[in-house]
Amino acid sequence: MSESPVRLSIFPLAGAILLPRAQLPLHIFEPRYRALVQESMARDRRIAMIQPRSTEDADGHKPVLFDIGCIGKISEVEALEDGRFNLVLDGLTRFRLVRELDASTTFRQVEAVTAEFGDEADAEPLSIAMRGGLLDESKKFATLLGYAVDWDAVETLDDETLVNMVAQVSPFDTVAKQALLEAPTIEERSELLIQFMQLFRMHQQTGGDDRATLQ
């Protein structure tokens, strides 16, 4: 039996990914996304994050979207006096876009399916070698960028939280971020992270672009 698509209100945001069981803080200021938050709070508190492949052009054409995003549920929300919102999304499951709907809202809506990802199941742990390699490369990466990190606290994180935190905060380009989102397992996501951080450091050392890229 095929899966019935679900209707999702989406927030296209380049360079920002939400992952299952991870959190994403957002500051909402554009009128159309204020409306999205209001609609979400009145309905089911869900907002679907997805990256655009391109920016809106001069004629106002909507950016083309990647095929895969992640559904989040608003766990914290602060309504500011001027109509803006600060909120935190908890990642639920990734989704695959089926089609965009001709919505009457100012924000975009799609139909999507989720079953193929199996994100409800607990992630398999990293191998000892992979976790050690990720921590080692993350420390080099943080030093390069001048980040102050409490490594004692980081080392207490479970494998999935560690991998997803590094994936979300690292300053990689849109294509690299999408690859991290789409990685089938956290072991594969961790392997990609190590490769991207090494590439980033190589570019810094050779005076190249300061953002890891797959392009």
C-alpha positions, 0 to 999 in steps of 0.5 A: 500500500502506497503512502498517502502524502501529507500537506506541509507548510514550508520555510525555505532557508538556504544554509540551514538544515534541521535533522531528526531529534535535533533542534533549530532556533529561528528568528522570524521577521518576514511577514509571510513567515510570521503568517506561517508561524501563526498558522502553525501554532493554530493548527499542529505546531509543525513547520517543514524546513527545506533548502532552496536550490536558487534565490528568488529572481528579479521577476519574483519567481519562487526558488526551486526547492531541493527534494528533501527537507525535515519536518519540525515541531515548535517546542518553544516560541516567543512572540515579540511586540513588533510581530516577530517571533523567536522559536525553536523547532524540534526535528521529527522526520525527513520528507521527500517533496511530492508536489507543490500546492497552489496555496492561497497563503503567502507562504508555500505549501507542499505535499510530501511523504516520509516513510522511506526515511525511517527516522522514527527509529533510533540511530545506530551508534558510531564506530569508535574509530569514526567518533574519535575521528569526528571529534579530532577533526572538529577540534581542528576545525573549531581552532581554525575558526576561533570557536571557544568550545567546551570539549568536556561537555561535547564529549558527553553527547550521544553519537547522534546529537554530536553528529547533528550538532556539528552538521547544523552549526558548520559553515558549509554551503547549501549543497554540502548541507543538503548532502549532510541532511540526505545521508542515510545514517549518522555514520555516513553523515559523520564521514561526510562531515570529516571530509568537508572539514578537511576540505575547508581547512585545505581551502583556508591553508591555500587561500581558496574559498572559505566555505566547503563546497560540493560544486 
